Structure formats: C-alpha cells, structure tokens
Amino acid sequence: MSIRVDSYVFGTIRVGGRDYSSDLILYPDRIEQDWWRKKGHDLQVEDLSGLAGIPVDALIIGTGAHGAMQVSEEAERWLDEKGIVWEAHPTGTACDRYNALVDKGKRVVAALHLTC
C-alpha cells in the first residue's frame, strides 16, 4: 500500500509520522527527499525522471501553498504522451487528493512543493 500524508502546513509535511521541511516526491514504495527542480517554480520533464518505468495510476502535483509552481507545457505534453494521468493543485489540496486516491487502493505518486 502507498504511503499516506499525515498533515501539511506551509513548509512542513508529515508523512508516516515523520516531518519533512523540503520538497519531496512520494512514490508507492519510497520517499524522494530534497526534491529539487531544474527551474524552481517551473516544473520540467527532467524533474519527473523518477516516474520512468514505474506503473502508476496517477501523478498528483502539489504546486505550493499558494500555487506558485507551474507545470511547463513540455512536462504536460510528456505526461500526456506517456499516458500518465495527472492533476496539479495547491499543495494542501494535492495532499487531500493524493490520500483519497491511496485510500481507494490506487498506485499514486505525489510531487509536492511545500512553500510558495
């Protein structure tokens, strides 16, 4: 079963009882800490390289507390070409959506920006 988000507030997320204060990606079987994007608030294809070859039902993108991070057109096209169902929301909403899909037994990845 996938990892669940316990809570999120600006700058901090609690996952599995542990607090994280840097951006991260939640995979069904692991957490990638200190997720750093090539262009900061402009999500690029390279920023999602960990998705390659992983079977997932959905990718949930947390765009920050105030939605400052944008998904580049190239990343949108790449995700669509790969057949990856994805959604982008402010991070609080993204965490709720991620947990809802996990609770339904879906294999979900969440790429989460914790500030901005």
MIVEXBA-543498 format. One record per residue (C-alpha): x, y negated, z negated. Coordinates in steps of 0.1 Angstrom, whole numbers, plus 2048, in hexadecimal, padded with zeros to 3 digits. Layout:
! residues N
XYZ;...
//
This chain:
! residues 116
800800800;80B7DD807;8187C47EE;7FF7AB7DF;8037877D7;7FB7817B2;7FA75B7B4;80673D7C8;80C7187BE;8206FE7D1;84470B7D2;83F72C7BF;82F74D7C8;82B76B7B1;82C78D7C2;82C7AD7AE;83079B78E;85078979A;8527637A2;8637577C2;86B7337C9;8777357ED;86573E80D;860763813;85177E829;83D79A81A;83F7BA82E;82A7D8825;8487E8814;8607CC80B;8657A7805;87D792819;888776801;89675480B;88575482D;896738840;88872C861;89E72087E;88B6FF881;87D6FA85E;8586F1863;8566FE887;852723886;8667348A2;8677578B1;88975D8A1;87975687F;863775883;87E78E88F;8767A5872;8557AE882;8667C089E;85C7E489E;8467E287F;8237EE884;80C7D4874;7E77CC876;7EC7A7870;80578B869;7FA770851;80E750853;80E738835;816716843;81D705822;8076F6806;7FD6DA81D;8016EC83F;8216DB849;8306F885B;8256FD87F;82671C895;8387148B5;82871C8D6;8437348DE;83D7478BE;8177478C5;81E7568E8;8367708DA;81E77C8C0;80277D8D9;8187908F2;8217A98D7;7FD7AE8CF;8027A38AB;7E279589C;7EC776888;7DD759874;7EC739867;7DF728848;7EB71282C;7FE729815;7E372B7F9;7C9736813;7E374D824;7E975F803;7C47657FE;7C0771821;7DE78881E;7D17977FE;7AE79D80D;7BD7B082A;7D47C4813;7B67CD7FE;7A57DB81E;7C37F2823;7D27DE840;7F77DD847;7FE7B8844;81D7A2846;81C77F836;83676583F;83274A825;83F727822;83B71D7FD;83E6F77FE;8346DA815;
//
